[in-house]
Amino acid sequence: MTRSFRHLPVMLEEIVSIFADVPPGWLVDMTLGGGGHSRRLLEKRQDCRILGLDRDLEALAAAGLPADF
């Protein structure tokens, strides 16, 4: 039985606000989940790139990464 992955990012705008003054460059999201926080950060901070990591393969797939990544 396959369970579907669902994740609702919490405190989304607060997280974006915290990163507003971070210098441009690479950020590491160690709990990528469905990619909600990272996606919003990239929308607001085109001067940043994100390396997203997660142990949950379903979460990585939900974030748009290929299943064999």
All heavy atoms as a GROMACS GRO file, in nm:
protein
  534
    1MET      N    1   0.083  -0.117   0.000
    1MET     CA    2   0.000   0.000   0.000
    1MET      C    3   0.088   0.124   0.000
    1MET      O    4   0.177   0.136   0.082
    1MET     CB    5  -0.090  -0.002   0.123
    1MET     CG    6  -0.182   0.115   0.131
    1MET     SD    7  -0.304   0.083   0.259
    1MET     CE    8  -0.295   0.235   0.345
    2THR      N    9   0.062   0.214  -0.090
    2THR     CA   10   0.140   0.338  -0.099
    2THR      C   11   0.061   0.450  -0.035
    2THR      O   12  -0.055   0.472  -0.066
    2THR     CB   13   0.169   0.373  -0.246
    2THR    OG1   14   0.233   0.263  -0.307
    2THR    CG2   15   0.256   0.496  -0.256
    3ARG      N   16   0.126   0.522   0.053
    3ARG     CA   17   0.059   0.638   0.112
    3ARG      C   18   0.099   0.762   0.034
    3ARG      O   19   0.210   0.772  -0.015
    3ARG     CB   20   0.095   0.652   0.260
    3ARG     CG   21   0.243   0.676   0.284
    3ARG     CD   22   0.272   0.677   0.433
    3ARG     NE   23   0.415   0.679   0.453
    3ARG     CZ   24   0.485   0.788   0.481
    3ARG    NH1   25   0.427   0.904   0.491
    3ARG    NH2   26   0.616   0.781   0.499
    4SER      N   27   0.007   0.853   0.020
    4SER     CA   28   0.040   0.976  -0.052
    4SER      C   29   0.103   1.074   0.044
    4SER      O   30   0.069   1.079   0.162
    4SER     CB   31  -0.085   1.035  -0.117
    4SER     OG   32  -0.177   1.072  -0.018
    5PHE      N   33   0.195   1.152  -0.007
    5PHE     CA   34   0.266   1.248   0.075
    5PHE      C   35   0.190   1.380   0.078
    5PHE      O   36   0.153   1.432  -0.025
    5PHE     CB   37   0.407   1.271   0.020
    5PHE     CG   38   0.488   1.366   0.103
    5PHE    CD1   39   0.559   1.319   0.211
    5PHE    CD2   40   0.490   1.501   0.074
    5PHE    CE1   41   0.632   1.405   0.290
    5PHE    CE2   42   0.563   1.588   0.152
    5PHE     CZ   43   0.634   1.540   0.260
    6ARG      N   44   0.165   1.430   0.196
    6ARG     CA   45   0.103   1.562   0.214
    6ARG      C   46   0.181   1.638   0.318
    6ARG      O   47   0.215   1.584   0.422
    6ARG     CB   48  -0.041   1.549   0.262
    6ARG     CG   49  -0.137   1.518   0.152
    6ARG     CD   50  -0.276   1.535   0.199
    6ARG     NE   51  -0.289   1.672   0.252
    6ARG     CZ   52  -0.402   1.736   0.265
    6ARG    NH1   53  -0.513   1.678   0.233
    6ARG    NH2   54  -0.407   1.857   0.313
    7HIS      N   55   0.209   1.763   0.287
    7HIS     CA   56   0.278   1.847   0.384
    7HIS      C   57   0.233   1.991   0.366
    7HIS      O   58   0.234   2.043   0.256
    7HIS     CB   59   0.430   1.838   0.364
    7HIS     CG   60   0.506   1.930   0.454
    7HIS    ND1   61   0.523   1.904   0.587
    7HIS    CD2   62   0.566   2.048   0.430
    7HIS    CE1   63   0.592   2.003   0.641
    7HIS    NE2   64   0.620   2.092   0.549
    8LEU      N   65   0.192   2.053   0.473
    8LEU     CA   66   0.153   2.193   0.472
    8LEU      C   67   0.260   2.271   0.548
    8LEU      O   68   0.276   2.252   0.669
    8LEU     CB   69   0.016   2.211   0.539
    8LEU     CG   70  -0.036   2.352   0.549
    8LEU    CD1   71  -0.057   2.412   0.409
    8LEU    CD2   72  -0.164   2.354   0.628
    9PRO      N   73   0.337   2.355   0.478
    9PRO     CA   74   0.442   2.430   0.548
    9PRO      C   75   0.382   2.525   0.651
    9PRO      O   76   0.286   2.595   0.622
    9PRO     CB   77   0.512   2.510   0.438
    9PRO     CG   78   0.452   2.469   0.309
    9PRO     CD   79   0.332   2.386   0.336
   10VAL      N   80   0.437   2.522   0.771
   10VAL     CA   81   0.389   2.609   0.877
   10VAL      C   82   0.484   2.727   0.893
   10VAL      O   83   0.603   2.718   0.861
   10VAL     CB   84   0.374   2.534   1.011
   10VAL    CG1   85   0.267   2.427   1.000
   10VAL    CG2   86   0.505   2.473   1.054
   11MET      N   87   0.430   2.839   0.936
   11MET     CA   88   0.508   2.961   0.959
   11MET      C   89   0.585   3.003   0.834
   11MET      O   90   0.698   3.050   0.841
   11MET     CB   91   0.602   2.943   1.079
   11MET     CG   92   0.529   2.915   1.210
   11MET     SD   93   0.636   2.892   1.352
   11MET     CE   94   0.720   3.049   1.356
   12LEU      N   95   0.521   2.988   0.720
   12LEU     CA   96   0.587   3.012   0.592
   12LEU      C   97   0.640   3.154   0.579
   12LEU      O   98   0.758   3.175   0.550
   12LEU     CB   99   0.490   2.979   0.478
   12LEU     CG  100   0.546   2.974   0.338
   12LEU    CD1  101   0.660   2.875   0.328
   12LEU    CD2  102   0.435   2.936   0.242
   13GLU      N  103   0.556   3.252   0.602
   13GLU     CA  104   0.600   3.391   0.586
   13GLU      C  105   0.700   3.431   0.694
   13GLU      O  106   0.789   3.513   0.669
   13GLU     CB  107   0.480   3.486   0.584
   13GLU     CG  108   0.389   3.461   0.465
   13GLU     CD  109   0.462   3.456   0.330
   13GLU    OE1  110   0.553   3.538   0.306
   13GLU    OE2  111   0.426   3.370   0.248
   14GLU      N  112   0.689   3.372   0.813
   14GLU     CA  113   0.787   3.400   0.918
   14GLU      C  114   0.926   3.350   0.878
   14GLU      O  115   1.026   3.418   0.901
   14GLU     CB  116   0.744   3.336   1.051
   14GLU     CG  117   0.620   3.398   1.112
   14GLU     CD  118   0.488   3.342   1.060
   14GLU    OE1  119   0.488   3.265   0.963
   14GLU    OE2  120   0.385   3.376   1.120
   15ILE      N  121   0.931   3.232   0.817
   15ILE     CA  122   1.059   3.177   0.772
   15ILE      C  123   1.118   3.265   0.663
   15ILE      O  124   1.237   3.298   0.665
   15ILE     CB  125   1.041   3.032   0.722
   15ILE    CG1  126   0.993   2.940   0.834
   15ILE    CG2  127   1.169   2.980   0.658
   15ILE    CD1  128   1.085   2.931   0.953
   16VAL      N  129   1.037   3.305   0.568
   16VAL     CA  130   1.084   3.393   0.461
   16VAL      C  131   1.138   3.523   0.519
   16VAL      O  132   1.244   3.573   0.478
   16VAL     CB  133   0.972   3.420   0.358
   16VAL    CG1  134   1.013   3.528   0.260
   16VAL    CG2  135   0.937   3.292   0.284
   17SER      N  136   1.069   3.577   0.617
   17SER     CA  137   1.112   3.701   0.682
   17SER      C  138   1.247   3.685   0.750
   17SER      O  139   1.334   3.773   0.743
   17SER     CB  140   1.006   3.745   0.783
   17SER     OG  141   1.049   3.860   0.851
   18ILE      N  142   1.268   3.573   0.818
   18ILE     CA  143   1.395   3.547   0.886
   18ILE      C  144   1.511   3.545   0.786
   18ILE      O  145   1.621   3.593   0.815
   18ILE     CB  146   1.388   3.414   0.964
   18ILE    CG1  147   1.297   3.430   1.086
   18ILE    CG2  148   1.526   3.365   1.005
   18ILE    CD1  149   1.262   3.302   1.156
   19PHE      N  150   1.486   3.493   0.666
   19PHE     CA  151   1.592   3.481   0.566
   19PHE      C  152   1.607   3.606   0.478
   19PHE      O  153   1.691   3.608   0.390
   19PHE     CB  154   1.568   3.358   0.478
   19PHE     CG  155   1.610   3.230   0.543
   19PHE    CD1  156   1.522   3.160   0.625
   19PHE    CD2  157   1.737   3.180   0.524
   19PHE    CE1  158   1.561   3.044   0.687
   19PHE    CE2  159   1.777   3.062   0.586
   19PHE     CZ  160   1.688   2.994   0.667
   20ALA      N  161   1.529   3.709   0.504
   20ALA     CA  162   1.533   3.830   0.421
   20ALA      C  163   1.671   3.897   0.422
   20ALA      O  164   1.714   3.952   0.321
   20ALA     CB  165   1.426   3.928   0.466
   21ASP      N  166   1.740   3.892   0.534
   21ASP     CA  167   1.870   3.960   0.547
   21ASP      C  168   1.990   3.867   0.531
   21ASP      O  169   2.104   3.910   0.552
   21ASP     CB  170   1.878   4.031   0.682
   21ASP     CG  171   1.775   4.142   0.694
   21ASP    OD1  172   1.744   4.206   0.591
   21ASP    OD2  173   1.724   4.164   0.806
   22VAL      N  174   1.966   3.742   0.496
   22VAL     CA  175   2.075   3.648   0.475
   22VAL      C  176   2.148   3.686   0.346
   22VAL      O  177   2.083   3.717   0.245
   22VAL     CB  178   2.021   3.503   0.467
   22VAL    CG1  179   2.128   3.405   0.423
   22VAL    CG2  180   1.962   3.463   0.600
   23PRO      N  181   2.282   3.686   0.346
   23PRO     CA  182   2.354   3.722   0.224
   23PRO      C  183   2.321   3.626   0.109
   23PRO      O  184   2.285   3.510   0.132
   23PRO     CB  185   2.502   3.707   0.264
   23PRO     CG  186   2.504   3.708   0.412
   23PRO     CD  187   2.371   3.658   0.458
   24PRO      N  188   2.332   3.672  -0.015
   24PRO     CA  189   2.307   3.586  -0.130
   24PRO      C  190   2.400   3.465  -0.129
   24PRO      O  191   2.510   3.472  -0.075
   24PRO     CB  192   2.339   3.675  -0.250
   24PRO     CG  193   2.340   3.814  -0.199
   24PRO     CD  194   2.373   3.807  -0.054
   25GLY      N  195   2.354   3.357  -0.189
   25GLY     CA  196   2.437   3.237  -0.198
   25GLY      C  197   2.353   3.112  -0.179
   25GLY      O  198   2.234   3.109  -0.208
   26TRP      N  199   2.418   3.010  -0.127
   26TRP     CA  200   2.355   2.880  -0.108
   26TRP      C  201   2.292   2.868   0.029
   26TRP      O  202   2.352   2.907   0.130
   26TRP     CB  203   2.459   2.768  -0.126
   26TRP     CG  204   2.488   2.741  -0.268
   26TRP    CD1  205   2.586   2.798  -0.344
   26TRP    CD2  206   2.418   2.651  -0.353
   26TRP    NE1  207   2.581   2.749  -0.471
   26TRP    CE2  208   2.479   2.658  -0.480
   26TRP    CE3  209   2.311   2.566  -0.335
   26TRP    CZ2  210   2.435   2.582  -0.587
   26TRP    CZ3  211   2.267   2.490  -0.441
   26TRP    CH2  212   2.330   2.499  -0.566
   27LEU      N  213   2.174   2.808   0.034
   27LEU     CA  214   2.107   2.771   0.158
   27LEU      C  215   2.089   2.619   0.155
   27LEU      O  216   2.076   2.560   0.049
   27LEU     CB  217   1.969   2.836   0.166
   27LEU     CG  218   1.964   2.988   0.154
   27LEU    CD1  219   1.819   3.035   0.144
   27LEU    CD2  220   2.034   3.053   0.271
   28VAL      N  221   2.089   2.558   0.273
   28VAL     CA  222   2.069   2.413   0.283
   28VAL      C  223   1.942   2.389   0.362
   28VAL      O  224   1.930   2.432   0.476
   28VAL     CB  225   2.189   2.343   0.349
   28VAL    CG1  226   2.164   2.193   0.361
   28VAL    CG2  227   2.318   2.370   0.273
   29ASP      N  228   1.846   2.321   0.299
   29ASP     CA  229   1.722   2.282   0.364
   29ASP      C  230   1.735   2.134   0.400
   29ASP      O  231   1.726   2.048   0.315
   29ASP     CB  232   1.604   2.306   0.269
   29ASP     CG  233   1.469   2.278   0.334
   29ASP    OD1  234   1.466   2.210   0.439
   29ASP    OD2  235   1.368   2.321   0.278
   30MET      N  236   1.760   2.108   0.528
   30MET     CA  237   1.786   1.971   0.573
   30MET      C  238   1.659   1.888   0.594
   30MET      O  239   1.668   1.770   0.620
   30MET     CB  240   1.866   1.975   0.705
   30MET     CG  241   2.000   2.044   0.693
   30MET     SD  242   2.118   1.952   0.594
   30MET     CE  243   2.151   1.814   0.701
   31THR      N  244   1.544   1.952   0.584
   31THR     CA  245   1.416   1.882   0.597
   31THR      C  246   1.326   1.931   0.483
   31THR      O  247   1.225   1.996   0.506
   31THR     CB  248   1.349   1.908   0.733
   31THR    OG1  249   1.333   2.049   0.751
   31THR    CG2  250   1.433   1.850   0.846
   32LEU      N  251   1.362   1.898   0.362
   32LEU     CA  252   1.296   1.952   0.243
   32LEU      C  253   1.146   1.926   0.242
   32LEU      O  254   1.068   2.012   0.204
   32LEU     CB  255   1.360   1.894   0.116
   32LEU     CG  256   1.306   1.949  -0.015
   32LEU    CD1  257   1.335   2.098  -0.026
   32LEU    CD2  258   1.364   1.873  -0.132
   33GLY      N  259   1.104   1.808   0.287
   33GLY     CA  260   0.961   1.777   0.286
   33GLY      C  261   0.906   1.791   0.145
   33GLY      O  262   0.966   1.743   0.049
   34GLY      N  263   0.795   1.860   0.131
   34GLY     CA  264   0.736   1.882   0.000
   34GLY      C  265   0.794   2.002  -0.073
   34GLY      O  266   0.750   2.034  -0.183
   35GLY      N  267   0.889   2.068  -0.012
   35GLY     CA  268   0.957   2.180  -0.078
   35GLY      C  269   0.888   2.314  -0.061
   35GLY      O  270   0.927   2.412  -0.124
   36GLY      N  271   0.788   2.323   0.025
   36GLY     CA  272   0.712   2.446   0.041
   36GLY      C  273   0.793   2.566   0.086
   36GLY      O  274   0.786   2.674   0.028
   37HIS      N  275   0.873   2.549   0.192
   37HIS     CA  276   0.955   2.660   0.241
   37HIS      C  277   1.060   2.698   0.138
   37HIS      O  278   1.080   2.817   0.109
   37HIS     CB  279   1.023   2.624   0.374
   37HIS     CG  280   0.929   2.614   0.488
   37HIS    ND1  281   0.883   2.494   0.535
   37HIS    CD2  282   0.870   2.711   0.564
   37HIS    CE1  283   0.801   2.518   0.636
   37HIS    NE2  284   0.790   2.648   0.655
   38SER      N  285   1.127   2.599   0.082
   38SER     CA  286   1.230   2.628  -0.018
   38SER      C  287   1.173   2.696  -0.141
   38SER      O  288   1.231   2.791  -0.194
   38SER     CB  289   1.302   2.498  -0.059
   38SER     OG  290   1.382   2.452   0.048
   39ARG      N  291   1.059   2.650  -0.186
   39ARG     CA  292   0.995   2.709  -0.303
   39ARG      C  293   0.965   2.857  -0.278
   39ARG      O  294   0.995   2.944  -0.359
   39ARG     CB  295   0.866   2.633  -0.336
   39ARG     CG  296   0.800   2.678  -0.463
   39ARG     CD  297   0.683   2.586  -0.501
   39ARG     NE  298   0.733   2.454  -0.536
   39ARG     CZ  299   0.709   2.343  -0.467
   39ARG    NH1  300   0.636   2.347  -0.357
   39ARG    NH2  301   0.757   2.227  -0.506
   40ARG      N  302   0.907   2.888  -0.161
   40ARG     CA  303   0.874   3.026  -0.129
   40ARG      C  304   0.999   3.111  -0.113
   40ARG      O  305   1.004   3.226  -0.159
   40ARG     CB  306   0.788   3.032  -0.003
   40ARG     CG  307   0.745   3.173   0.037
   40ARG     CD  308   0.653   3.241  -0.066
   40ARG     NE  309   0.534   3.166  -0.091
   40ARG     CZ  310   0.419   3.178  -0.022
   40ARG    NH1  311   0.409   3.265   0.075
   40ARG    NH2  312   0.317   3.103  -0.052
   41LEU      N  313   1.103   3.056  -0.051
   41LEU     CA  314   1.229   3.130  -0.038
   41LEU      C  315   1.286   3.164  -0.175
   41LEU      O  316   1.333   3.276  -0.198
   41LEU     CB  317   1.331   3.051   0.044
   41LEU     CG  318   1.312   3.056   0.195
   41LEU    CD1  319   1.398   2.951   0.262
   41LEU    CD2  320   1.344   3.194   0.248
   42LEU      N  321   1.282   3.069  -0.267
   42LEU     CA  322   1.335   3.094  -0.401
   42LEU      C  323   1.251   3.196  -0.477
   42LEU      O  324   1.304   3.271  -0.559
   42LEU     CB  325   1.345   2.963  -0.481
   42LEU     CG  326   1.453   2.867  -0.434
   42LEU    CD1  327   1.442   2.735  -0.508
   42LEU    CD2  328   1.591   2.929  -0.450
   43GLU      N  329   1.120   3.200  -0.450
   43GLU     CA  330   1.035   3.302  -0.512
   43GLU      C  331   1.075   3.441  -0.465
   43GLU      O  332   1.075   3.536  -0.543
   43GLU     CB  333   0.888   3.277  -0.478
   43GLU     CG  334   0.828   3.157  -0.546
   43GLU     CD  335   0.689   3.123  -0.492
   43GLU    OE1  336   0.641   3.190  -0.397
   43GLU    OE2  337   0.630   3.028  -0.544
   44LYS      N  338   1.108   3.453  -0.337
   44LYS     CA  339   1.140   3.583  -0.278
   44LYS      C  340   1.288   3.619  -0.292
   44LYS      O  341   1.323   3.737  -0.292
   44LYS     CB  342   1.105   3.583  -0.129
   44LYS     CG  343   0.960   3.558  -0.100
   44LYS     CD  344   0.876   3.675  -0.141
   44LYS     CE  345   0.731   3.654  -0.100
   44LYS     NZ  346   0.648   3.766  -0.134
   45ARG      N  347   1.374   3.519  -0.304
   45ARG     CA  348   1.519   3.542  -0.305
   45ARG      C  349   1.581   3.479  -0.429
   45ARG      O  350   1.639   3.372  -0.424
   45ARG     CB  351   1.583   3.481  -0.179
   45ARG     CG  352   1.542   3.541  -0.046
   45ARG     CD  353   1.600   3.682  -0.028
   45ARG     NE  354   1.740   3.692  -0.056
   45ARG     CZ  355   1.836   3.678   0.036
   45ARG    NH1  356   1.805   3.655   0.161
   45ARG    NH2  357   1.962   3.689   0.000
   46GLN      N  358   1.570   3.548  -0.541
   46GLN     CA  359   1.627   3.497  -0.666
   46GLN      C  360   1.780   3.496  -0.662
   46GLN      O  361   1.844   3.437  -0.748
   46GLN     CB  362   1.579   3.579  -0.786
   46GLN     CG  363   1.432   3.563  -0.819
   46GLN     CD  364   1.343   3.651  -0.734
   46GLN    OE1  365   1.383   3.756  -0.688
   46GLN    NE2  366   1.220   3.607  -0.713
   47ASP      N  367   1.838   3.559  -0.561
   47ASP     CA  368   1.983   3.564  -0.546
   47ASP      C  369   2.036   3.445  -0.464
   47ASP      O  370   2.154   3.439  -0.433
   47ASP     CB  371   2.027   3.695  -0.482
   47ASP     CG  372   1.967   3.719  -0.344
   47ASP    OD1  373   1.868   3.650  -0.308
   47ASP    OD2  374   2.018   3.807  -0.273
   48CYS      N  375   1.949   3.351  -0.431
   48CYS     CA  376   1.989   3.234  -0.353
   48CYS      C  377   1.960   3.105  -0.429
   48CYS      O  378   1.876   3.101  -0.518
   48CYS     CB  379   1.914   3.230  -0.219
   48CYS     SG  380   1.964   3.359  -0.105
   49ARG      N  381   2.031   3.001  -0.392
   49ARG     CA  382   2.009   2.866  -0.442
   49ARG      C  383   1.991   2.776  -0.320
   49ARG      O  384   2.044   2.805  -0.213
   49ARG     CB  385   2.128   2.815  -0.525
   49ARG     CG  386   2.155   2.897  -0.648
   49ARG     CD  387   2.043   2.873  -0.749
   49ARG     NE  388   2.055   2.959  -0.865
   49ARG     CZ  389   1.979   3.063  -0.889
   49ARG    NH1  390   1.885   3.099  -0.806
   49ARG    NH2  391   1.994   3.135  -0.998
   50ILE      N  392   1.919   2.668  -0.336
   50ILE     CA  393   1.892   2.579  -0.222
   50ILE      C  394   1.933   2.437  -0.255
   50ILE      O  395   1.900   2.384  -0.361
   50ILE     CB  396   1.743   2.584  -0.183
   50ILE    CG1  397   1.710   2.723  -0.130
   50ILE    CG2  398   1.711   2.475  -0.080
   50ILE    CD1  399   1.568   2.742  -0.087
   51LEU      N  400   2.005   2.377  -0.160
   51LEU     CA  401   2.033   2.234  -0.163
   51LEU      C  402   1.933   2.171  -0.068
   51LEU      O  403   1.936   2.198   0.053
   51LEU     CB  404   2.176   2.205  -0.117
   51LEU     CG  405   2.211   2.058  -0.097
   51LEU    CD1  406   2.200   1.982  -0.228
   51LEU    CD2  407   2.349   2.045  -0.036
   52GLY      N  408   1.839   2.093  -0.121
   52GLY     CA  409   1.735   2.032  -0.039
   52GLY      C  410   1.765   1.886  -0.010
   52GLY      O  411   1.794   1.809  -0.100
   53LEU      N  412   1.760   1.850   0.117
   53LEU     CA  413   1.785   1.713   0.161
   53LEU      C  414   1.668   1.662   0.243
   53LEU      O  415   1.604   1.740   0.315
   53LEU     CB  416   1.912   1.708   0.248
   53LEU     CG  417   2.039   1.765   0.188
   53LEU    CD1  418   2.148   1.773   0.292
   53LEU    CD2  419   2.083   1.682   0.070
   54ASP      N  420   1.640   1.533   0.232
   54ASP     CA  421   1.537   1.471   0.313
   54ASP      C  422   1.558   1.321   0.308
   54ASP      O  423   1.602   1.269   0.205
   54ASP     CB  424   1.396   1.507   0.262
   54ASP     CG  425   1.291   1.494   0.370
   54ASP    OD1  426   1.274   1.383   0.425
   54ASP    OD2  427   1.228   1.595   0.402
   55ARG      N  428   1.530   1.251   0.415
   55ARG     CA  429   1.545   1.105   0.418
   55ARG      C  430   1.424   1.035   0.357
   55ARG      O  431   1.431   0.918   0.320
   55ARG     CB  432   1.563   1.057   0.562
   55ARG     CG  433   1.694   1.104   0.623
   55ARG     CD  434   1.715   1.045   0.757
   55ARG     NE  435   1.739   0.902   0.740
   55ARG     CZ  436   1.740   0.816   0.839
   55ARG    NH1  437   1.717   0.855   0.960
   55ARG    NH2  438   1.761   0.688   0.816
   56ASP      N  439   1.313   1.106   0.349
   56ASP     CA  440   1.187   1.047   0.302
   56ASP      C  441   1.180   1.057   0.150
   56ASP      O  442   1.168   1.166   0.093
   56ASP     CB  443   1.072   1.123   0.367
   56ASP     CG  444   0.936   1.063   0.337
   56ASP    OD1  445   0.923   0.991   0.236
   56ASP    OD2  446   0.843   1.090   0.414
   57LEU      N  447   1.186   0.943   0.082
   57LEU     CA  448   1.184   0.942  -0.064
   57LEU      C  449   1.053   0.996  -0.120
   57LEU      O  450   1.051   1.058  -0.226
   57LEU     CB  451   1.211   0.801  -0.117
   57LEU     CG  452   1.350   0.744  -0.086
   57LEU    CD1  453   1.362   0.603  -0.141
   57LEU    CD2  454   1.458   0.834  -0.141
   58GLU      N  455   0.942   0.973  -0.049
   58GLU     CA  456   0.814   1.029  -0.094
   58GLU      C  457   0.815   1.181  -0.084
   58GLU      O  458   0.757   1.250  -0.169
   58GLU     CB  459   0.700   0.971  -0.012
   58GLU     CG  460   0.673   0.825  -0.043
   58GLU     CD  461   0.555   0.770   0.035
   58GLU    OE1  462   0.463   0.847   0.066
   58GLU    OE2  463   0.556   0.650   0.066
   59ALA      N  464   0.882   1.234   0.017
   59ALA     CA  465   0.893   1.380   0.031
   59ALA      C  466   0.975   1.437  -0.084
   59ALA      O  467   0.939   1.539  -0.142
   59ALA     CB  468   0.958   1.416   0.165
   60LEU      N  469   1.083   1.372  -0.118
   60LEU     CA  470   1.166   1.419  -0.229
   60LEU      C  471   1.089   1.415  -0.360
   60LEU      O  472   1.097   1.508  -0.441
   60LEU     CB  473   1.294   1.335  -0.240
   60LEU     CG  474   1.391   1.350  -0.123
   60LEU    CD1  475   1.506   1.250  -0.137
   60LEU    CD2  476   1.442   1.492  -0.111
   61ALA      N  477   1.010   1.312  -0.380
   61ALA     CA  478   0.928   1.302  -0.501
   61ALA      C  479   0.825   1.414  -0.503
   61ALA      O  480   0.800   1.476  -0.606
   61ALA     CB  481   0.862   1.166  -0.509
   62ALA      N  482   0.765   1.443  -0.388
   62ALA     CA  483   0.666   1.550  -0.379
   62ALA      C  484   0.730   1.686  -0.407
   62ALA      O  485   0.663   1.776  -0.458
   62ALA     CB  486   0.601   1.549  -0.241
   63ALA      N  487   0.857   1.700  -0.377
   63ALA     CA  488   0.929   1.825  -0.403
   63ALA      C  489   0.970   1.837  -0.549
   63ALA      O  490   1.024   1.938  -0.590
   63ALA     CB  491   1.051   1.834  -0.312
   64GLY      N  492   0.946   1.730  -0.626
   64GLY     CA  493   0.975   1.737  -0.769
   64GLY      C  494   1.104   1.673  -0.812
   64GLY      O  495   1.146   1.687  -0.926
   65LEU      N  496   1.168   1.599  -0.722
   65LEU     CA  497   1.291   1.530  -0.758
   65LEU      C  498   1.258   1.393  -0.818
   65LEU      O  499   1.161   1.329  -0.778
   65LEU     CB  500   1.381   1.513  -0.636
   65LEU     CG  501   1.431   1.644  -0.576
   65LEU    CD1  502   1.507   1.618  -0.448
   65LEU    CD2  503   1.520   1.717  -0.675
   66PRO      N  504   1.338   1.346  -0.913
   66PRO     CA  505   1.311   1.215  -0.974
   66PRO      C  506   1.322   1.104  -0.872
   66PRO      O  507   1.400   1.112  -0.776
   66PRO     CB  508   1.418   1.203  -1.081
   66PRO     CG  509   1.516   1.311  -1.058
   66PRO     CD  510   1.454   1.413  -0.967
   67ALA      N  511   1.245   0.999  -0.890
   67ALA     CA  512   1.241   0.887  -0.795
   67ALA      C  513   1.375   0.816  -0.783
   67ALA      O  514   1.406   0.760  -0.681
   67ALA     CB  515   1.133   0.788  -0.838
   68ASP      N  516   1.458   0.820  -0.887
   68ASP     CA  517   1.586   0.749  -0.882
   68ASP      C  518   1.700   0.842  -0.848
   68ASP      O  519   1.816   0.809  -0.866
   68ASP     CB  520   1.614   0.680  -1.016
   68ASP     CG  521   1.621   0.779  -1.131
   68ASP    OD1  522   1.584   0.898  -1.112
   68ASP    OD2  523   1.661   0.738  -1.240
   69PHE      N  524   1.670   0.960  -0.791
   69PHE     CA  525   1.772   1.058  -0.758
   69PHE      C  526   1.864   1.006  -0.650
   69PHE      O  527   1.836   0.946  -0.558
   69PHE     CB  528   1.706   1.188  -0.714
   69PHE     CG  529   1.804   1.295  -0.680
   69PHE    CD1  530   1.876   1.358  -0.779
   69PHE    CD2  531   1.826   1.331  -0.550
   69PHE    CE1  532   1.965   1.459  -0.748
   69PHE    CE2  533   1.914   1.430  -0.517
   69PHE     CZ  534   1.985   1.494  -0.616
   0.00000   0.00000   0.00000
